[in-house]
Amino acid sequence: MYDLIVKGGTVIDPSQGLNGVNDVAVEDGKIVRVAPDIPPEEATRVLDVAGNLVVPGLIDVHTHVYDGVNGNGVEADIGGVRAGVTTMVDAGSSGCDTFGGFPRHIIPNSATEIICFLHICRTGLATTPDIFSPASIDLDKTIQVASENGQFISGIKARMVSPALEIMGMEMPRAAKRAAREAGVKLMVHIGDTEHRYDPNVIRELLPIMEEGDIVTHLFTANPGGVIDANGNLVPEAQEARDRGVWLDTAHGRSNFSFDVGQRILDQGLMPHCISTDLTLPGRQRTVHSMTEMMTRFLAMGFTMEQVVTMSTMNPAQAVGVDDRLGSFQVGKQADVSVLREEEGDWLLYDVLGNSRTHDKALAPVVTVKRGEVYEAGWGPRPWGWEPDRA
């Protein structure tokens, strides 16, 4: 007997080229079979999801879930298993001085899987601004904490923003790169200076220090320091970074996603790898809302469903280094499943600048399976649920 069959949905798994009606069988928290018409009597429990999309568990590669620390952290399960997302990457909410709460309080109390990137600032995002002097960085302790907590920490996070850049310049991201290299983890760098105070050409110095496996986040930012220069041209270092294996993440957030900038980047031949939210409490209320709405925004930009699923499952699993067990329905992988519905309508999607796109379909979560356990979707962040605005 299987523990669970997720039955009758349209299975989209880019890692195996699957796109059609199939059943997914689960046993002992693992994927054990994907095939049409698995007899329901062969399972202890059957989820009938006919008419819905069934994809490998969504991975949100840029979030903030240090709930209760600085007023911005979202309770992980609200943005996670109750929102169609099985794995969330916390992008630098904690630093070496504040990380201890994650393994003690946050991770054990969350059904959603949490993977951490440690901020190069010793206090993480518990202070604003995060870096306000060179003493905000304790390089040795950062390397020690990352090295001793490899089961939780997959990378180091740096933010290319003022006043850190005015105080330390390129010394700051170079210190983060050194910490990542010595701890044997990845580097994730936020681009786009929301203070609009530092030289926007800093991007051309930053990208060459990033190596294969590192992550650039906020690719579609309209703030200074992004990959589009003052003349609207893509800086050549951006394509060079992608060509050598740097991952490009779009991370919407409250102030770092522009449809127009994204379109210019796409028109000049640079494709992002990952869709993510940069989810925070205020962001969930104002501009970010949910991972499924972020996916809908990419559909509105002309991406295919297969591309959107790839950018939310297989690619982020590879970017974070967990593709040995996540991001796919291959037999033996962890039983992480996101069931989504396509809502027909006349939908209006906004970026952070108030510009809009329309689309005739919107994605919303129905049910999530994490390690074989089933979680129904919550109500959603909008007064009316999960759907975007209507045109």
N, C-alpha and C positions, 0 to 999 in steps of 0.2 A: 504494500500500500504506500502511495505517495502521501506526504503530509498535506500537500496543497496542489491544486491545479488552478492556474489562472487561465480561464477558458474563453475561447471564441473571439478574442480581440485581434486587431491588426497589429502584428508584431513587427516593429521596426528595429533592427539591430544592425547598424552599419558595419560593425566589426566582422559580421558574417554574411553581409549582403542580403539580409532577410527583410522582406517587406510584403507581408501577406497574412492572411488569417491563419493563426497557429495557436496551440495551447502551450503553456509553460508549466512544467511539473517541477515541484520543489520537494526535497527530502533532506532532513537534518541541516537546514539552513543553506543548502547548496542547490544550484540548478542541476537537474538530473536528466531532463529531456525537453526538447522543443519539437513539436510535431503537430500536424492537424489531427483533430478528432481523437484525442486521448480519452478512453472511456471514463466517464465520471465515477463509476463504481470502483475505480482503482485508486481513489484518493479519500483521505479522511475528510477533507474540506474542499469544496469547489467554489471559486469566485467566477460567476458569470459576468463577463465584461464585454459581451458582444456589442459591436458598434463603437467601441472605444479604441484608442491607441494604446499599445503595450510596449514600453521601451525599457532598456536597462535603467536602473535607478539613476535619477538625475543627480549630477554632482555640481554644486555651486562653488566655484573655485575662488570666490572672493566674497566673504561675509564678515560680520562682526557679531559674535555670539557670547561675548564675555558678560553675560547678563548680571546686572546689579553692580558693576564696577564703576562705570563712568556715565551712566544714563543713556548710552547709545546701543548697548548690546541687546540683541533680540534673544528671547528664550529660544533655544535651538529648535525644539520640536515644532514651534509655531511656524517658523520658516523652513522647517525640514520635513519630517515624515507627515505632518499634518498639512503640508503644502506641496506634496508630490516630490520632495527632494529627499534622497536617502543619505547623502553625504555633504557636509558643509566644511569648507576650508576657512578657518578664521585667519584673516590677513593682517596680523600684527596688532591685535587688541592688547596683547600683553608683551612685556619685555622681560629681561632676565630677573628684575626685582619683583615682578608681579605675576609671573607665570604660574606659580604654585597653586593658585586657585583652580586652574583648569583641570589637572588630574584629580584634585581633591573634591571639587564641588560641581563642576560643569559637565565634564565627560561622563562620570559614573551615573549622573542623573538625567541623561539624555538618551532617548532611543535612537535619535539621529547620530550617525557617526560624525565625529569632529576631528579634523586634522588641523594642526596649528602651524602657522608661520610666526616666528618670534621677531618682534620689532627690534631694530637695532638700538632704539631708544630704551633705556633701562626700565622706564615706567610704562612703556607701550603707549596706548592712547588714554591712559588714566589722567594725563595732564594735557592742557591746551595752552600754548603749542606743545607738541611732543618734545622736540629738541629746542632748548633755549640757551644752551651753552655746550662747549665741548665735554663738560662733565656729565652731560645727559647720556653719554655712551660709556659703557664699561665693556670694552672689547673682550677682555679675558673671561669675565663672568658670562657674557653672552655665548661665547664659544663653549664654555663649560656646561651651561644649562642646555644648550642645543645638543651637545654630545651625550649628556647623561639622560636625555629624554627622547631618544630616537624613536620610541614607540608612539610618541605623540607629536613630535615636531618634525616637519618635512622641509622647512626652509627658514630663511631670514627675510624680513621685510624692511624696505627703506622707502621713504616718501620724499620725492623731489619737489619740496615746497619751501616757501619762506616761513619762518626765519632761519630754518636749518641751513639752507643754501647760502644765505648771507653770512651766517656765522662760520660755517665749515666748508662751504663750497663742495668741490668734488671729493674732498677728503671723507665726507659722510658716506656716499655710496661705495667708495673704495673700501672703507672700513667694513661695511655690510658685506661686500664681496669677499673680503678676507675671512670674516666670520663664517660665511657659508662654506667657503672652500675648506677651512680648517675643521669645521664640524662635519663635513661630508654631506651637506644638504644643498638645496637650491636657493637661489636668490630671486625674490619678487620685488619689483620696483614700481611704485606709483609714479606716473608721469602726469604733468599738468599742474601748474602752480596756481591754486585758487586765490592766492593773495595778489597775483599779477605784479609781483615786485622784482622777480629775478630774471636774468637774461634768458629769453626763450631758446637761445641756441645751445643751452646746456644739454639738450637731447643729443646733440651730435658728439658731445664728450661722453655721455652716459652709455649709449648703446654699444660702443666698441669694447667696454669692459665686461659686457654680459656674454656668457658662454652658453654652449649647448645645454639645454635643460632649464636654464633660467627663464623667468616669466616677466614680461612687461604687461602691466595692467593699466586700464583706462585708455586703450588704444584710440577710441573715438572722442577723446576730450577736445573741447574747443578752447581750453585754457592754455596760456603760454607754456611752452615746454613740451608740447605734443609733437607728433611726427609730421605735421603739416607746417611749413614755414610761412613767413609773412606774405609771400607771393602765391600761396595756395598750392605749393609743390611739396611732394613727399620727399623728406630728407633721404638721401641715398643710403644712409646707415640703417634705416628701418628695414629695407628689403635685404640688405646684407645680413642683418641680425636674424631675420627669418630663415635665410638660406643656410645659416650655420647652426640652426636648430633651437633658436630662442622662441619660446611660446608667446603668442600674442593674445591677450585676454581683453575683452571689451568693458567689463565692470562698469555698469551704469552709474550707480550712486546718485547722490543729491546734486552733483554739479559737474559731472565728467562724461556726459554722453550727448553727442550732437548728431542728428540725422545727416545734416549737411556735411560735416567733417567726415563722418563715416562714408558717405557716398563719394567724396573726393578721394579718400584712401582707396576705396574699392575700384574707382574709375582708373586709378593709376597702378592697379595690378597687385595691390597688397591685400591678402585675405587673412582675417583673424582666425584663430584656432578655437577660442572658447567664448561662450556666453556666460556672464555671471552678473550678480545683482549689486554687490557692495552693500548688502542689506544692513540697515541700522534701524533703530526704533523710529526716529523722525523720518528716515527715508521710506520706510514701509508705509507711513501715513501720507507722504507727499508725492513722491515721484517713482519710487522703486516698486512697491507693492508686492511683487512675487516673481519667482523664477519663470513661471509659466507666462506671465505677462511680458517679461523680457524676451522670451522665445517668440511670442506673438509679434513683438516689435521687429524682430529680424525677419519674420515671414512678411511683414509689411514692407521691408526693404528689398524684397525680392528673393530672399534665400528660400531654397526648397525645404520641405519638411525633413528630408533625409539629411541635408546640411545642418539644419537646426538641431536635430537629434544628435548628430555627430559632435557638434560643438557643445553639447550639454551632457554627453555620456563618455564616449570613447576618448575624445581629445583631452578633456580635463583629467580623466583617469591616467592617461599617459603623462600629462604635464606635471601631475603631483607624484607620479611614480607608484601608483597603486593599480596599474592595469593588469597585474598578475592575478587580481581577484575581483576587480570592479570594472564597470563600463561595458559589459558584454553579457550575453546569455549563453556563452560557451559552457558546455557541460563541465561541472566542477567549480565554476566561479560562484562567488557569494550570491545568495538569492536575494538580490536587490532589484525591485521591479517598480516602475512608476506607470500607473494607469491614468491616461489623460483623455479628456473629451474635447472634441472640436465643436465649438459653438458657432453656428451660422449667424451672421448679423452684419450690420454696417458699423464697424468698430473704428474708433478714433484713438490713435496712439500718439503720445506726446514725448518729446525729449526734454532735457532739463532747461532748454532755452525757450520752451513754449511752442516750438515748431512741431508740426504734426504729420502723420501719415495715416492712411485709411487701409483697412483690410476687411475681407468678408468672412474670415474665420479667426476665432480666438481660442487659445488653449487654456484649459482649466484642469486642476487635479481632481481625481475621483477617489483613488485609493492607492496606498503605498505599501509595498512589502519590503521590510528590512530584515535581512538575515532570516527570512522565512516567516517573520511575524507580520501580521496585517494591521494597518492603521488607516482609518477612514480620514478623508480630507476634512479640515475644519471649515468654518463659514467663509473665510476669506477676509482680506484686509479692507475691502470697500464696504460701504453700508449695504450694498446689494450683493456682495459676495466676491467672486474671483474675476468677473469679466471686466474688461476695460470700459472706458467711456463709449457711449453710443454717439455716432456722428449726428 
